[in-house]
Amino acid sequence: MDAALRALNRLVADGVIEDYAIGGAIGASFYLPAMQTEDIDVFVFLPPSSGPLVTLTPVYEALKSLGGEVEREYVRFGPWPVQILTDASPLIAEAIREAIDVDYEEVPTRVFRAEHLCAIALQTGRNKDYARAILFVEQNEVDLEALSALASRYHLADRLERVLNAARSGRGDWPK
């Protein structure tokens, strides 16, 4: 994974992307025990463009020039497929802006805060996302006040309440 992170840091330094942060299961693994995942979800801010269309082609080309191999929607660095995603929603844009700086095997990187990981999981709404949010709550890895504020701001309060109830009950009843 360090090769992928070094490449992403290079893209920021070269101005190909403005910033990035790791989300998804890999992002969650900075807080919780590792979960099975197939890829690294990297959320990026692209530089301003002159047209209405957003293209990831410059990002993929730059990652290829740094040793990545393009496979469908991924760029593979060794065993790690990297999926590049944009700041497609206000919640994701906020998560990138407020990401925390961490080191992974001495490589600086940025990771979504636990509260943003939970809010995005609530917004995505798959069973595995709810399960991850419940784990964050059960293992006290999330600031509930900050998460509640995010849930309120992004109209996720009802989903958060169901996750909190499932975490309190210990039954693992995922919200529907």
Secondary structure, 3 states (H helix, E strand, C coil): CHHHHHHHHHHHHCCCCCEEEEEHHHHHCCCCCCCCCCCEEEEEECCCCCCCCCCCHHHHHHHHHCCCEEECCEEEECCEEEEEEECCCHHHHHHHHCCEEEEECCEEEEECCHHHHHHHHHHHCCHHHHHHHHHHHHCCCCCHHHHHHHHHHCCCHHHHHHHHHHHHHCCCCCCC
